[in-house]
Amino acid sequence: MRIFKEEQRFNQTWLIVLMLISSLVPLALFINDYLKNPETYSVTELLLLLSILIFVGCFIFFIKLSTKIDQHGIHYKFFPIHRSFKIIPWTEIEHIHVKTYDPISDYGGWGFKGGALWNRSKGQSITVSGDIGIQMILKNGKKLLIGTQQQQAAERSIAYYKSKYQQL
């Protein structure tokens, strides 16, 4: 039995720098306003604003994409959107393969993308970084791409289960 497991987080350097800058600018503006005129905010309001700013700035780093491939199918969880694993049984998969894709032009970037505002023909994507994904076409016609940073391991696991479930 071959089991594939992977966990990914948003930890790209460019994203960390962007989040720091986008948090520090409003933070500096709030503090500057407060120092110029302390009556602008009470200390409680200032601390609340700072807390919200820090939470929002750090929230993206709590997001985690977990993927598992086993004899039951493809399991995935995009925390905090999904609290528990979603499973796509092998019997519901028409076709599956690992592919290179363009996150920006195909899905409008990384994250949980539903296709409603972008290219609907591509289906949904759940990605964190990179340009490699596990592409599935389900028997009901829906398409789902799950990002991976472990291309070879994912391909080996999928090949193993394809041999067991010939219809894929």
Secondary structure, DSSP 8 states (H G I E B T S, - for coil): ---EEEEEE---HHHHHHHHHHHHHHHHHHHHHHHH-TTSS-HHHHHHHHHHHHHHHHHGGG-EEEEEEETTEEEEEEETT-SS-EEEEGGGEEEEEEEE--HHHHHSSSEEE-SSSS-GGG-EEEESSSSEEEEEEETTS-EEEEE-S-HHHHHHHHHHHHHHSTT-
